Amino acid sequence: MKIRIIPQRSDLGVKYSATEDVLTVEVGDRVDTFDFTDAPDGTFDEFTSETLPVCPILRARKDGDALTVWALGWYGPAPERDHQQTPVRDDEGEIVDFIPEPLEQFQARLDEWQALTQEREVTL
């Protein structure tokens, strides 16, 4: 199964997993499944969920053994560099300064976030 992830800014998080032609979607602590096992060839675009707060499945296309699902990929706000990551204490244990997050560590987090903002295809 291929998932075409369409990025969208949201405070919700979503996880996708699949077993054969059954797609499992997790939004927060809620889970729903979408079973395409017996679906005929064609395109489907009217998805709803009684379980999830929002149904992130936009459409699906089945062509023989090939199944592609278009779904929202929610991502949070852009990360900010943590300038107060590690406290520096004096001899009495009082905080006197902070060591900022290493630039390389911040850049890695920013790169991860930027990847989430791009349309992409993943195989499950």
C-alpha positions as CSV (number, residue, x, y, z in Angstrom):
1,M,0.0,0.0,0.0
2,K,1.3,3.4,-0.9
3,I,0.2,6.5,1.0
4,R,0.5,9.9,-0.6
5,I,0.9,12.3,2.3
6,I,-0.7,15.8,1.8
7,P,0.9,18.1,4.4
8,Q,-1.4,20.3,6.5
9,R,-0.6,22.4,9.6
10,S,-2.5,21.1,12.6
11,D,-2.0,20.6,16.3
12,L,-3.4,17.1,15.8
13,G,-1.0,14.2,15.2
14,V,-1.7,11.2,12.9
15,K,0.0,7.8,12.5
16,Y,-0.6,5.4,9.6
17,S,0.1,1.7,9.5
18,A,-1.1,-1.1,7.2
19,T,-1.5,-4.8,7.0
20,E,-2.1,-5.9,3.5
21,D,-5.1,-3.8,2.3
22,V,-6.2,-2.7,5.8
23,L,-5.1,0.8,6.7
24,T,-5.0,1.7,10.4
25,V,-5.2,5.4,11.4
26,E,-4.4,6.8,14.8
27,V,-5.3,10.3,15.8
28,G,-4.4,10.9,19.4
29,D,-5.7,8.0,21.4
30,R,-8.4,7.1,18.8
31,V,-7.9,4.4,16.2
32,D,-9.9,3.5,13.1
33,T,-9.3,1.1,10.3
34,F,-10.2,1.3,6.6
35,D,-10.4,-2.1,4.9
36,F,-9.9,-2.2,1.1
37,T,-9.5,-6.0,0.9
38,D,-12.7,-6.6,-1.0
39,A,-13.0,-3.2,-2.7
40,P,-13.4,-3.3,-6.4
41,D,-11.0,-1.5,-8.7
42,G,-11.6,2.3,-8.9
43,T,-11.3,5.5,-7.0
44,F,-13.0,6.2,-3.7
45,D,-13.3,9.6,-2.1
46,E,-16.1,9.7,0.5
47,F,-14.4,8.7,3.7
48,T,-15.8,9.2,7.2
49,S,-15.0,8.0,10.6
50,E,-17.2,7.6,13.6
51,T,-14.2,7.2,15.8
52,L,-11.6,9.8,14.8
53,P,-12.2,13.5,15.5
54,V,-11.3,14.2,11.9
55,C,-11.0,11.7,9.1
56,P,-7.6,12.4,7.4
57,I,-8.3,10.0,4.4
58,L,-9.0,12.1,1.3
59,R,-9.2,9.4,-1.4
60,A,-8.0,6.0,-2.5
61,R,-7.4,4.2,-5.7
62,K,-7.3,0.5,-6.2
63,D,-6.0,-1.0,-9.5
64,G,-5.6,-4.8,-9.2
65,D,-3.1,-5.4,-6.4
66,A,-2.0,-1.7,-6.3
67,L,-3.6,0.5,-3.7
68,T,-2.8,4.1,-3.2
69,V,-4.3,6.3,-0.5
70,W,-4.1,10.1,-0.3
71,A,-4.2,11.2,3.3
72,L,-3.4,14.3,5.4
73,G,-0.1,14.5,7.1
74,W,-0.5,16.9,10.0
75,Y,2.6,18.7,11.3
76,G,3.0,21.1,14.2
77,P,4.5,24.5,14.5
78,A,8.1,25.1,13.3
79,P,10.6,24.3,16.0
80,E,12.5,27.1,17.7
81,R,16.0,26.8,19.0
82,D,16.0,26.2,22.7
83,H,18.3,28.8,24.2
84,Q,17.8,27.6,27.7
85,Q,18.4,23.9,27.3
86,T,21.1,23.2,29.8
87,P,21.5,25.2,33.0
88,V,24.9,26.3,34.3
89,R,25.1,26.3,38.1
90,D,27.5,28.1,40.4
91,D,29.1,26.5,43.4
92,E,26.0,27.0,45.5
93,G,23.8,25.3,42.9
94,E,22.1,28.5,41.6
95,I,21.5,28.8,37.9
96,V,23.7,31.5,36.5
97,D,23.5,30.9,32.8
98,F,22.2,28.4,30.2
99,I,24.0,26.6,27.4
100,P,21.9,26.9,24.2
101,E,20.9,23.8,22.2
102,P,23.7,22.9,19.8
103,L,23.1,24.4,16.4
104,E,23.5,21.0,14.8
105,Q,20.8,19.5,17.0
106,F,18.4,22.3,16.2
107,Q,19.1,22.1,12.5
108,A,18.3,18.3,12.6
109,R,14.9,19.1,14.3
110,L,14.2,21.9,11.7
111,D,15.1,19.6,8.8
112,E,12.7,16.9,10.2
113,W,9.9,19.5,10.4
114,Q,10.6,20.8,6.9
115,A,10.3,17.3,5.5
116,L,6.9,17.0,7.1
117,T,5.7,20.1,5.2
118,Q,6.4,18.5,1.8
119,E,4.1,16.2,-0.1
120,R,5.6,12.7,-0.1
121,E,4.8,9.1,-0.8
122,V,5.5,6.3,1.6
123,T,5.0,2.6,1.3
124,L,3.4,0.7,4.2
